[in-house]
Structures are given as structure tokens and as C-alpha cells.
């Protein structure tokens, strides 16, 4: 008579994951600080983009090591089951990036049009541009693999998938709680960001679209002159605020603005519409259009 395989519940896996994750990632981050020549006492404003990139690479390495260990020995699944299946899905990365670009371009033009920001010039630097692409790609891969690929995936095994989406979005907001210029409104905005990044995962169990959207959102947010979640990094276009407020997001960036919330609600509704009625979609995969009848 065979024995039934013991399986750890999704909630238990997440709780079990926390201690080794923080332990190993903190060690990797410390190594990253040493390699990058960053002191713990250094203010964020004094850290160069190269140093940020090196530090983020070690964060990626530590996160992926813990996730690989847990997927192999606790979840007993292939690492790709986090959502890295490529067949028929790589175009989703481009679609997500494009949605991020359109959102930030629209926000930039609207805020320019109503006089909330002023164009100040272009700061073209090839090396800084390439570093920013790599940096924001690493950030997107780390956060999406961790929050959507592991946390949301396991929450969905323990509870209703929409409840799981809400909980994972709250966790996503809390992860950014120590960011500069964080406020209650910024927390709410990041919660909605977690919702749009997670909703496609509910339907596809795949990470390429949320990684692309996260990457495009951050990359083009910074290059249209805004801060990114309170972080001031290299921008291709330089802007000035007439005054920091909830229309332009102020020092937190565009994602601290009411226009960001409006854009996120539209994206969320469009993704739901797209996946609930895929036979009627048109134009770009992953976008949210419906044929008119």
C-alpha cells in the first residue's frame, strides 16, 4: 500500500520562506555593499548608479538562490514553474514594457499640458542609460519573481485567488515602506501597482508580462524626469515641478499621483477584460482592447 506524499500548504511555505530569505539575502546584500564600495552610513544621494547596479545584482543572486532551494526542496517544482515558461509568452514582455511606456508618456504630456511640470532639458549619457536599463530590469525580475512568482503563487494554493492578489499587493506596498517620501497615498498607489502586476499572473501563471510592465513603468518613469518610488536616479529628460502635490506625485514620482492611480485602474480593467474575452481582442498581445460590435 503506497503512502500519500506530504505537501506543505501555501501559507506554510511562505512563512517557512521568510527567515532563510532575509538571512541569505542580507548576507548577499552585505557582500554587494562591500564589492560596490558602499558604506552603510552613506546617504542614498551619494551612491552612484554603478554602485546601485552592483548592489542590485547581489540582491538578485541571493533572492534567486533562496527561491531555487525552496522550489527544489519545498515546492518540489522546476524553477521555471515560478512563471518563466517561454513558449508563446516572450512577446508579453514587450507588451508589458510598451504599456509602461505609454502610461509614462501620457502622464508626462498631461502634466506638461496642465502646467504641473516644466521641461528643463535633456541629459544624454550612454553609460548611465545602459546602467539604468540593467538596474530596472534586475529590480523588475527580483520583485516580480518574489512577490508574484512565489508569494502570490503559494497564496493562491491556500485561499481564493482574488484574496491572494489583494494580500500580495499589500505585501508589495509594505516592501517599499522605507522608501524616501513614502506617504499613505503612495502606499495606496503601490497597492494598485501590485494589483495590476498580479492580475495577469492570476490568468496566465506567467511572469513575462508583469516583468515587462514593471520594467517599462520604472524605466520610462525615470527617463521622463520623475523619481521612482522616491528614488532620484539618472533621467534622460529633466523636469521641474511647479509645486509638489498629488497631481504630479512630487518627490515620490509619478506613481505618487492621482493620474497614476487612474492609469492603474484602467490597466487593471483592461487586463481583466482581455483575459475574460480573449476571442475579441485585437492589436497587441497583452493589451486591453475589445472589438466594437
C-alpha positions, 0 to 999 in steps of 0.5 A, a space after each residue: 500500500 503506497 503512502 500519500 506524499 506530504 505537501 506543505 500548504 501555501 501559507 506554510 511555505 511562505 512563512 517557512 520562506 521568510 527567515 532563510 530569505 532575509 538571512 541569505 539575502 542580507 548576507 548577499 546584500 552585505 557582500 554587494 555593499 562591500 564589492 560596490 564600495 558602499 558604506 552603510 552610513 552613506 546617504 542614498 544621494 551619494 551612491 552612484 548608479 554603478 554602485 546601485 547596479 552592483 548592489 542590485 545584482 547581489 540582491 538578485 543572486 541571493 533572492 534567486 538562490 533562496 527561491 531555487 532551494 525552496 522550489 527544489 526542496 519545498 515546492 518540489 517544482 522546476 524553477 521555471 514553474 515560478 512563471 518563466 515558461 517561454 513558449 508563446 509568452 516572450 512577446 508579453 514582455 514587450 507588451 508589458 514594457 510598451 504599456 509602461 511606456 505609454 502610461 509614462 508618456 501620457 502622464 508626462 504630456 498631461 502634466 506638461 499640458 496642465 502646467 504641473 511640470 516644466 521641461 528643463 532639458 535633456 541629459 544624454 549619457 550612454 553609460 548611465 542609460 545602459 546602467 539604468 536599463 540593467 538596474 530596472 530590469 534586475 529590480 523588475 525580475 527580483 520583485 516580480 519573481 518574489 512577490 508574484 512568482 512565489 508569494 502570490 503563487 503559494 497564496 493562491 494554493 491556500 485561499 481564493 485567488 482574488 484574496 491572494 492578489 489583494 494580500 500580495 499587493 499589500 505585501 508589495 506596498 509594505 516592501 517599499 515602506 522605507 522608501 524616501 517620501 513614502 506617504 499613505 497615498 503612495 502606499 495606496 498607489 503601490 497597492 494598485 501597482 501590485 494589483 495590476 502586476 498580479 492580475 495577469 499572473 492570476 490568468 496566465 501563471 506567467 511572469 513575462 508580462 508583469 516583468 515587462 510592465 514593471 520594467 517599462 513603468 520604472 524605466 520610462 518613469 525615470 527617463 521622463 524626469 520623475 523619481 521612482 518610488 522616491 528614488 532620484 536616479 539618472 533621467 534622460 529628460 529633466 523636469 521641474 515641478 511647479 509645486 509638489 502635490 498629488 497631481 504630479 506625485 512630487 518627490 515620490 514620482 509619478 506613481 505618487 499621483 492621482 493620474 497614476 492611480 487612474 492609469 492603474 485602474 484602467 490597466 487593471 480593467 483592461 487586463 481583466 477584460 482581455 483575459 475574460 474575452 480573449 476571442 475579441 481582442 485585437 492589436 497587441 498581445 497583452 493589451 486591453 482592447 475589445 472589438 466594437 460590435 
